[in-house]
Amino acid sequence: MSQSTRRSIIAGQWYPGTAHGLERTIGRFFDKAESPDLDGQVIGLISPHAGYQYSGQAAAYAYSQVRDQSFDVVAIISPVHQIPLGRFAITSASAYETPLGLVELDLDLVRELEERVPINRVGYDGEHSLEIQLPFLQVALERFTVLPVMIGDASFGAGEELGHALSEVLADRRALIVASSDMHHIRDYQQVVRRDKAVMDALASFDMPRIREALSPRDCSVCGRIPIVAMLTAAKTLGADQVQVLYHTNSGDVTGDHTPGQYTVGYLAAAVYRRR
């Protein structure tokens, strides 16, 4: 098993490339995030993965729910956008690097997860949707390691299988599970608003059949729908009983461009928690 570091592939492009600039940018997003106080223990989050100028404010609403907390491990579940990596993939490196420093993998948990589902250890990946969560975690949390899983299988069965496996390996840990997902990607602002609302209403119900139905249309373009299913499956098994939608916007709202035919992407922040 390699002891190498997985270098950033998006620093200076999708988010600021210096520690000072990155901390300042994330701090400004947190200053504007007025998330409600949830009466319970947060187990999972949904956070977007576009460039911070577009989705950073939504991400801040999600991570504000765990700010200044410590976790043994944060399981980050992302889709695969570019290079085929297999059904489930994890970097073969022992740490991720961002401008804010190193984020270490929990290699013991990687091995435990490998005993339950087939994991492809990859020496290189170009996946932005997992890495982009790390700086927010570095600013928000006091202490944590990561269990980073990229899903290359687009079936709900894969999400459920990974979710159950994660619930087993995380059962005795103080853990947070993050699903990295943007919402609908459509050349129609009004359609993004309408379709995202249907998904958000289903998520708020925390009814898994209803959620799968909302994410199952052939033209559904929620790119992290399988990571969302995996996170919700694991969180529910670990005792979560509520989903709170914290914030929603889209690229058209961020830029002010609602022109018909303009490519528009939705961004969501949501928390999954166990009521006290």
N, C-alpha and C positions, 0 to 999 in steps of 0.2 A: 504494500500500500504506500503510495507516494506521500512524502511529507512536503510537497511543493505548495505554493500559494497560487490560488486562482486570481489572476490579476483582473482589475476592472477593465471592461471593454466599453463603458459608456461615460466614465468620468470626463468632465469637460464638454460633454455633448448633451446627454440627457439630464445631467445635474452638474453643479459646479465642480471644477476639477481641483480646487484647493480646500483644505480643511476649514479655513476661516470663512470662505465664501459659502461652503456647504452648510456649516453650522448656522451662519447668519440667515441663509435662505430658509432652512427648516425652522429656525426660531421664529421667523416672520409668519410662516404658515401656522405654527402652533399658537401664536398670539391672536390669530383671527379665528381659531377653531373654538366654537362655543358648544362643545359636546355636552349632552345631558349627563348627569350623574346617574349611573345605573345601579340599582339596588341589588347587587349580586357580584359574582366572581366571573370575570371575562375569561372565556376559554378559547374563543376563536374570533378572528377578524377577517373581513373582506377589504382589500385595499387595491387601488388601481396601479397600473404600471406604465403609464405614458411618461413623457418628459415632465419634469417637475413644473415647468411653466404652465402646463395644461392640467395635470392631475395632482400636483403637490398639495393643493388645499384640501382635496378630498382625502388624501392619505393622512393628512394631519388630523382630520376629524376621527379617523380610525385609531391612530396611534395615541391620541390624547387620552383614550380610555385606559391605557396602561402606562402612562407617563410616570416616571420615577419608581416603577416597580422593578423587581428582579425575578427572573425565571431561570430554572435550571437549563431549559432548552426552549428554543422557538423553532417549531417545525414550519417551514415555508414550502408551500406547494404551488408550483407554477405550471403553466402550459409550456409547450415547445413551439416556437414560431418559425425557426429556420432549419437548422441542421437536424436530420432524423437521429434521435438518440435512443430509440427503443421504447418499450412500454413504460418503464420507470427508470430514471437515470439520476445519478448523484455524481458530483465532481470527484475525481480521484485525489484532488488536493486535500490538505488538512485544514486549510483556512481560505477564506475570501479576503481580498484586500480592497478597501475603499480609501479615499483621501483621509478618512477619519481613523484609519488603522486596520488591524486584522480582526476578523471575526472567525473564531475557531469552530470547526465541526465537532460534534459529539460523536467520536468514532466508535465508541461502545454502542451507542444507539444505532449507528449505521449498520453495524454488524448484526444487532438484534433484528433490525428491520429486514436485512438480507435473508434471515432465517425464515421469514414469513412471506415475502414477495420477491420475485426476481428483480435484482437491481443491476443496471449496467453502469459500471464505474467509468467515467469518461475523462480523458486527459485534457480535452478542450471542449468548450461549448460557447456558443455566441448568444446565449439566452439572457436578454435584458430583464425579463419580467420577474426573475428571481432576485438578481443583483439589486434592482432598483429599490427593493424593500429595505436593504441593509442599512443605509445611512439613517433612515428614520428610526430604526431600531437602536442604532448606536447612540443617537441623541436622546431617545425617549427612555431607554432602560438603564438601570444601574448595572446589571450583570446578566449575561446569557451566553449560551452557545447555540449553534444552529444544527438542525437536521433538514437539509435542503433537498427537496425531491422535485424533479421535473417530470411531468406526465406527457408521454408521447402517444398515448392511446386515447382516442376520442370517445370511448364507450362509457356509459354510466356504470357498467359493471366494473371497469377499472377504477373509477373513483370510489365506489363502495368497497372494493377489495382493499385499496390502499387505506381508506378511512378506518376500516376494522383493524388492519394491521397496526396503524398508528395508535389507535386506542389501546391496543395491547402493550406496545412498547413504552407508551407515555403514562400508563396508569399510575405508576408510583413516582412520577416526577411532577414538579411544579412546572407546567408546560403551557405554552401559548401556541395556537395553530393559526397560521396566516394563509389565506387563499389569495393569490395574486390574480386579479382579473379586471380587465376593462369590460364595459357593457357593450351595447350594440354598436356596430360600425356600419353605417348606412349613408348613402348620398341623399339624405332627406332628414332635416332637423326634426320635423314633426313626428316622423316615424320612430326616430330614436327616443323621443320623449314618451310616445305612446307605448312602445315595446318595453322600454326600461321600466315604466310604471307597472306593467303586468308582472315583470320579474320581481320587482321590489315588493309588490303586494303578496306574491307567493312566498318570498323569503320571510316576510314578517309573520306569516302564518306558522312557520316552522313545521309545515306538513310536507314530508318528503315526497310523497306521490304528486302533490300539487306543484312542488318545486321542480321535480323532474319534468312534469308536463309543460311548465312554463319555459323550460330550457330545451325542450325536445323538438320544436319545429325545425324543418330542414333548412329554413332560412335564418335560424337563430345564429347571430354573430357574436354572442357573448364568448369571448375567446378563452376565458378561464372557467367555463361552466363545469368541467370535470374536476379541476381543483376545488371549486366551490362545493360540489357534491362530496368530495373526499373530506374536506374540512368539516362540513355539517354532519356527515356520518360519524366522524371521530368525536366531534364535540358532543353530539347527542348521546353517544355511547358513554362518554365520560361525565354525563350528568347535566349538560346544558339543556335548558327548557325554554329559552326565549331568544328571539332575534330582534335586534333594534336597528332599523335603518337610521343612520346618523346624518347622512349628507348625500346629495346627488347633484351632479352638474354634467355638462358636456362641453365638448370643444367649441361648439357654437356659442354657448353662454360665456365661455372664457374670452373668446375673441370678439364677441358681439356680431358674428357673421351668421345670420339665419337665412342666407340666400337659398332659394330652392335649388336642389341639386348639389349643394355644398356637402362634401364628405364630413360627417359628424360622428364623434365617438363619445359614448357615455362613460361617466366615472362615478363610482359608488363607494361609500364607506359604510360598513355595517359591523355590528358587534354581536357575538353569540355568547350568551352568559347563563349562569345558573342563579336563579333567584335566591335570595337569602331566606 
